[in-house]
Every structure is written in structure tokens, then in C-alpha cells.
Amino acid sequence: MTDSRDYFVYILLCADRTFYIGTSNDVLKRVATHNSGKGAKYTKTRRPVKLLYQENLNSKSNALKREIELKKLTRKKKETFLQDHGINWRDFLIS
């Protein structure tokens, strides 16, 4: 059985200026979960987080594959990826 719901891969900017990449079928709800401290262990101590980017994929499997691809990028390549998509992550810095 296949899952026909849309899934997303997303990139968050954490308070310590690191990036977090994850998948969800409801990105805004997931970001709220991260910010409540009930999201991933990684983001729990790096709150608040801000959503930088999301990409719609047609299945959970494709979203998970894309997540792995993005996570394998170096920090510099992640910054370039965001820049190529019109996102200056520094504009989202949490003061």
C-alpha cells in the first residue's frame, strides 16, 4: 500500500545557527512541535527554530530520500543550496 499524502522535506535554522533537516506531512505543525521542545532531540536544546525552506514531494519515501541527500551536504553546500533558492539564512537569525 502506498501513501498518497504529500510529504515535505524542510530546513530549519536553529538558535545556535545550525541547520536541521527533517520530513513531515504538516510542516507548520512540525515546526511548532520543535519549538515546544517535543520535536527532535537535536532541536530540543537549540530553540527557537525558524523555517527556512520546504520542498513538496509526492510520497514519504521520496521525502526521506531527499532528506538524506540534503543531510549529506556540507554546511557550505547547504548555504549555497539555500542561496540558490533565494533564501539568505542570515536574514532569519534569531537575536
NORZI-V757645 format. One record per residue. PHI is phi in whole degrees, -180 to 180 (none if undefined). OMEGA is omega as a letter, one per 30 degrees, with the letter a starting at -180 (NA if undefined). NEAR is the number of other C-alpha atoms within 8 Angstrom. Layout:
BEGIN
PHI,OMEGA,NEAR
PHI,OMEGA,NEAR
END
This chain:
BEGIN
none,l,2
-100,l,3
-96,a,6
-91,l,6
-70,l,8
-72,l,10
-125,a,14
-131,l,15
-105,a,16
-139,l,14
-123,l,12
-110,l,12
-102,l,15
-89,a,14
-60,l,11
-91,l,5
72,l,7
-91,l,7
-103,l,8
-123,a,10
-119,a,11
-148,l,8
-129,l,12
-166,l,10
-101,l,8
-149,a,8
-64,a,11
-63,l,6
-65,a,7
-67,l,10
-62,l,12
-61,l,8
-64,l,10
-59,a,14
-70,l,13
-84,a,7
89,a,11
-108,l,9
-85,a,12
-68,l,8
-56,a,7
-61,a,7
-83,a,14
-56,a,12
-101,a,7
-124,a,10
-88,f,11
-79,l,8
-113,l,13
-128,l,9
-76,l,10
-101,a,11
-155,l,9
-143,a,10
-132,a,7
-82,l,9
-126,a,11
-87,l,10
-159,l,11
-62,l,12
-59,l,6
-66,l,9
-65,l,15
-65,l,10
-64,l,8
-67,l,9
-58,l,12
-62,l,8
-57,a,8
-69,l,9
-65,a,8
-75,a,6
-68,l,9
-69,l,7
-56,a,6
-61,l,7
-69,l,8
-66,l,10
-62,l,9
-65,l,8
-56,l,8
-63,l,12
-60,l,10
-64,l,7
-102,l,6
75,a,6
-116,l,9
-98,a,8
-60,l,11
-66,l,5
-67,a,5
-103,a,9
-57,a,9
-96,a,5
-96,NA,2
END
